[in-house]
């Protein structure tokens, strides 16, 4: 069985509406620790996209820096929702643009330095990027896992167990209630509390 947590469909399942507004608002106003938290959550995903799109290892750091500089500059203009999309989708678009810029820059370099390879990579990116669906990618599951790790310490053991057994393992609330010595209602409340907190912390995950 996979070790990556995947939330299952069912009662109280969260909607995939994107990164929580509270985290983004905190990052916008530079609340202490919020920017570092945002970068820590999404850095592995950006690096995954760079590898996915063929960025050379020696160029990845520059792309990474360009991506988060752009996020910091334009975060105030990002609006989540049906019209604005998810933060993860917005971040992916920024990353793709920076990767494209990198390939175009390398394409101008003399042959043997990166020009011909960059031209090939640029052509491949144009072909595969629109069709690439990152919602099923293992990197997104890793994003969910990091979000869960960040909020784990905020809940008592029984609350967390009730959430995990129902939302992640997909077990029936009644069975979990019997196992943990809780009522079915208490199990559902525990699950709802953790999911609500997860939405507030992260939000960008697969249901």
N, C-alpha and C positions, 0 to 999 in steps of 0.2 A: 504494500500500500504506500502511496506517495506520502512523503513527509511534509509537502507543502500544504498549508491550510487552504481549503476552498469552502467558502460559505455556501450552504445549501439553500434551495428555495424553500419557502414555507412561511408560517406565521411570523410576523415581525421581521422578515428579511429586509435588509436595507436596499434602497434604490441606488443604482450606480450613477449618482448625480455629480460626482467629482469631488475634488478636494474641498474640505470644509472651509466655509467662509471665515470662520474664526481664526484658523491658522493663517490664511492668506492676509486677513486684516492685520493680524499681529505682525506679520512679515512686512507689510506695507508701511506700518508706522515704526518699524524697527524695535519692537518690544524685545528686551534682552533675551537672547537665546532663540528667538523665533526663526531668524534667518538661518542660523546654523542647523536648527531642527529641520527646516524645509530642505536645505541642501543635503543633509544626511539622509533624508527619506528618499529623495529623488536622484541623487548622484548615481547610484548603481543602475538606475533605469536609463539615464542619459548615456552612461558608458556602454550599456548593452546595445542601445540604438547605434552608437558609433561603431561597435563591432559588427552589428547586423548589416550596416551599410558600407563596410569595408574600409573604414578609416584606419590608416596606418598607426601603429602603436606610438610612433614618435610624434604624430600629429594630434593624438587624442587629447592631450592636456590642453592644447591651444583651443580645440573645439569646445571642450568642457568649460574653459574660462569664458569663451565668447558667449556660450549659451547662458550661463548664469549672470553674466554682466547684462545681457539683453533682458533676462527675467527681472533683474533688479531695476532696470531702467523703465520697463514697460508694465510692471506688475500693477501699478495704479490704474492702468487702462484695461486690465482684464476683468471681464464680468462673466461670472458663471451662470449657467442656465441654458434653456432650450436655444436661445439665440447665440449665446457666447460659447457654449460647449463646456467641456470639462477642463480643469487645469492640466490634467495629464495629456489631453489632446492638444492643448495650446503649447505645452512644453515640447511635445513631439514635433509640432510644426516648426518651432524655433530651432530645435536640434537639426531637423532635416535641412532647414535653410542654411544653418552654419556649416553643416557637412557639405552642402552644395557649394557654398562660398569657398571652402577649403579645397575642394576638387578643382574648382575653376582657377584658383590661385596656383595650384600645383601644375595644372595643365599648361600654364604659361612658362613653366620652368624648362630649361634645356632638356633634350632627350637624355635619358639615363639618370636624371635627377628625380623624375616623378611625373613628367609631362604626359607621356603616352599612357602610363598606368592610370593617371588621374582621369584622362579622357575616357578610358574604358569604364572606370568606376562611376563616372558621372552619367554615362549612358545607362549603366545598370541601375543606378539609383532612380533615374527617370522612369525606368520600366517597372521596377518592383515596389517602390515606395507607396504609390497610391493604393496598391492591392494588399499591402501588409497590414494585418489586423493584430495589433499588439495586445488585445484584450485577452487572448488565450495564451499569451507568452509566459514562460516561467518567471521572467523578470517581474511581471505584475504580481504573481503569487508571492514573490520575495518582498515586494513592496507592502503587501498585506501583512506578511509575517513581521516586518519591521514595525508596522503600526501597532500590531498586537503586542509586541514586546515592549513598546513604549508605554502602553496603558495597563499592562498586566499588574503592576504594583499598586494600582489604585483600587483594586477590588479584593474582597475577602475570598478565601479559598473556595467556599461553597458557591458563591456567586460566579466565580470564574469557571468552576467545573460545570455548573448548570449551563452556562453559555457555550462552553466548548463542546460538551456532549450533544447539545441540541443543534447549534448553529454550524459547527464544523464537522462533527461526526454524523449528524443527521438523525439522531435517535429521538424517539417519541418522548415528549415532555412527561407523560405518565411514567414511563420506564425510568427516566432519569430521576423523577421525584421519588420513586420507590427506592432507588439505589442510594440517593443522597439524604433520605429522610426529610424531604421537603414536600410541600403541597404542589400540585400542578400549577396553580396560580403563581406561586413563588418562583418556580422554575421559569415561567414565561416572563415574569417581571425581571428576573436576573438576566435573562437573555436580552430583553429589550434594553436594559440599562447599559450593558456592555456595547451593544450595537449602536446605541445612541452616542456613546462616548467615542466609539471608533469613527462614526461619521463626523463628529466634531474634530477629531484629531486628523483624520485622513480622508476618508470618503472614496478615494480612487481605488476600487477593487472590483473583482469579478464576483457576481452573485451566481 
